Amino acid sequence: MRITVPGDPVAKGRPRLSRYGAYTPERTKIHEDAVRWILKAACEEPIVGAVKLGLTFTLSIPKSWSRKKREAAIINPWHTGKPDLDNLVKLLLDAANGVLWDDDAQVAVLSAQKLYGTEARTDVHVESIAP
């Protein structure tokens, strides 16, 4: 199954501490909920058993960059700055719990990359690898 989540990918924020306890940053909660709704629309039932997951995070090229630097990002699209790839993956795995699979522990094979592109999005390719 292939699913596209439009918009700039957001990394999972670290839990914040206050004198009242730990809480998830608001930006993380909002984006996680939005991703969950898009995944629910594409998947009727969670996958049972082992899962193979491929993720491509396409981040928009900053408008503040010069034309030359923007063109270079299209030629060599690998995104090597913030946000970190592992934090992008964490948010998607958490959003997909109970939607694409029951628990992200079912993900047995994972491939992820982050790129610059003209259209910001997250491409998700998920398949069951259980016999």
C-alpha positions as CSV (number, residue, x, y, z in Angstrom):
1,M,0.0,0.0,0.0
2,R,1.3,3.5,-0.9
3,I,0.2,6.6,0.9
4,T,1.2,10.2,0.4
5,V,1.0,12.6,3.3
6,P,1.1,16.2,1.9
7,G,3.0,19.0,3.6
8,D,6.4,19.5,5.2
9,P,7.3,16.5,7.4
10,V,7.6,17.4,11.2
11,A,10.0,15.7,13.6
12,K,8.8,14.1,16.8
13,G,9.5,16.7,19.5
14,R,11.1,15.6,22.8
15,P,8.8,15.4,25.8
16,R,8.9,18.6,27.8
17,L,8.9,18.8,31.6
18,S,7.0,21.2,33.8
19,R,6.3,21.2,37.5
20,Y,3.0,19.4,36.6
21,G,4.7,16.5,34.7
22,A,5.8,15.6,31.2
23,Y,3.9,16.7,28.1
24,T,4.2,16.3,24.3
25,P,4.9,19.6,22.4
26,E,1.7,21.0,20.8
27,R,3.2,21.0,17.3
28,T,4.1,17.3,17.5
29,K,0.5,16.4,18.7
30,I,-1.1,18.4,15.9
31,H,1.0,16.9,13.2
32,E,0.7,13.4,14.6
33,D,-3.1,13.7,14.6
34,A,-3.1,15.0,11.0
35,V,-0.9,12.1,9.8
36,R,-3.1,9.6,11.7
37,W,-6.2,10.9,9.9
38,I,-4.6,10.6,6.5
39,L,-3.4,7.1,7.2
40,K,-6.9,6.1,8.5
41,A,-8.5,7.2,5.3
42,A,-6.1,5.0,3.3
43,C,-6.1,1.8,5.5
44,E,-9.3,0.0,6.6
45,E,-7.7,-2.6,8.9
46,P,-4.3,-2.8,10.7
47,I,-1.8,-5.2,9.2
48,V,-1.3,-8.4,11.2
49,G,2.2,-9.8,11.5
50,A,5.6,-8.5,10.3
51,V,5.6,-5.3,8.3
52,K,8.1,-3.8,5.7
53,L,8.0,0.0,5.7
54,G,9.6,2.4,3.3
55,L,9.6,6.2,4.0
56,T,10.6,9.1,1.9
57,F,10.5,12.5,3.5
58,T,10.6,15.3,0.9
59,L,11.2,18.7,2.5
60,S,10.7,22.0,0.7
61,I,13.7,24.0,-0.4
62,P,13.9,27.2,1.8
63,K,12.6,30.3,-0.1
64,S,15.4,32.3,1.5
65,W,18.0,30.4,-0.4
66,S,19.6,32.0,-3.5
67,R,18.5,30.7,-6.9
68,K,21.9,29.0,-7.3
69,K,21.6,27.2,-4.0
70,R,18.0,26.2,-4.8
71,E,19.1,24.7,-8.2
72,A,21.9,22.8,-6.5
73,A,19.4,21.3,-4.0
74,I,17.4,20.0,-7.0
75,I,20.5,18.4,-8.6
76,N,21.8,16.9,-5.3
77,P,18.6,16.5,-3.3
78,W,19.9,14.8,-0.1
79,H,18.8,16.7,2.9
80,T,21.6,16.7,5.6
81,G,20.3,19.3,8.1
82,K,17.6,19.4,10.7
83,P,15.2,17.8,11.3
84,D,16.9,14.5,12.1
85,L,15.7,11.5,10.1
86,D,15.2,9.3,13.2
87,N,12.8,11.9,14.7
88,L,10.8,12.1,11.4
89,V,10.5,8.3,11.5
90,K,9.4,8.3,15.2
91,L,6.5,10.6,14.5
92,L,5.2,8.5,11.6
93,L,5.6,5.2,13.5
94,D,3.7,6.6,16.5
95,A,1.0,8.1,14.3
96,A,0.5,4.7,12.5
97,N,0.1,2.7,15.7
98,G,-3.4,1.2,15.7
99,V,-4.0,2.4,12.1
100,L,-1.5,0.7,9.8
101,W,-0.5,-1.9,12.4
102,D,-1.3,-2.6,16.0
103,D,2.1,-1.7,17.4
104,D,5.3,-0.3,15.7
105,A,7.2,-3.3,17.1
106,Q,5.7,-5.2,14.0
107,V,8.0,-3.2,11.7
108,A,10.7,-5.7,10.8
109,V,12.2,-4.0,7.8
110,L,12.6,-0.2,7.6
111,S,14.0,2.0,4.8
112,A,13.9,5.8,5.2
113,Q,15.4,8.8,3.4
114,K,15.0,12.6,3.5
115,L,15.3,14.8,0.4
116,Y,14.8,18.3,-0.8
117,G,12.0,18.7,-3.4
118,T,9.6,21.1,-5.0
119,E,6.6,19.5,-3.3
120,A,6.8,18.8,0.4
121,R,5.4,15.4,1.4
122,T,5.9,12.1,3.1
123,D,5.6,9.0,0.9
124,V,4.8,5.8,2.8
125,H,5.1,2.3,1.3
126,V,3.9,-0.4,3.7
127,E,3.4,-4.1,3.1
128,S,2.9,-7.3,5.1
129,I,5.8,-9.7,5.0
130,A,4.1,-12.3,7.2
131,P,3.7,-15.7,5.5
